[in-house]
Amino acid sequence: RGAIMSEATNRRVVQDIGWDEIDPVKYYTYGPSLFFFVRLALHPFSLVKTRLQMQRRITGGADAGHHMVQYQGTFDAFRKITRYEGVRALYKGFGVATCGMVAGQIYITSYEVIRMNLSHANERLGLVGEGHVDLVRNAVAGGTASLMSQMVVVPVDIVSQKQMMVTGLTHGPPGEGWSGAGRAPSVSGLVSGIWRTDGVRGFYK
């Protein structure tokens, strides 16, 4: 019986923390800072994964071996990238990808703000019954917040992945292998190329 009463007491203590009770300074500094360092540690693995995935799509074409170094696996990719392009190449696309942190803040902020405003509106108008108000406001706030964040994160991912695929290498005469004489396009060049080719739709493929 004591365990049942204790469990009931714990349930009563749980409170719904509203958006107006959150410290915005801590919220917009602690979370993004931690996320930045996590992304910093994992980005080289993301770059290698992207190149290996794209290599499988390119391999077999008539000019497959002339546009990118062929990797035999994860460790071989790390070795060839650092050898031909340098260690800094492991962080290609990192600056653009970091902009994706904004999408996370947009999602949580818009979710909480919409959820709070829906609660206040329902208190005034009584549109939804007490038993369904949490379900409705969570569904509407979650769907809207997800749409808003994806409008940012999808273009960022596309540009970042394209930048990851840029090696800046050219293939010399037979037997000479790869060299770094090629000029890699800038972020603005990649964005302009996507815009010229596909327009707005190119950023949401």
Protein Blocks (a to p, Z undefined) as FASTA:
>chain_A
ZZmmmmmmmmmmpccddfklpcfklmmmmmmmmmmmmmmmmmmmmmmmmmmmmmmmmgop
aklmmmbccdfbjklmmmmmmmmnojklmmgoklmmmmmmmmmmmmmmmmmmmmmmmmmm
mmmnomacfklmmmmmmmmmmmmmmmmmmmmmmmmmmmmmmmmmpnopacddehklpafk
bccddfklmmmmmmmmnommlmmZZ
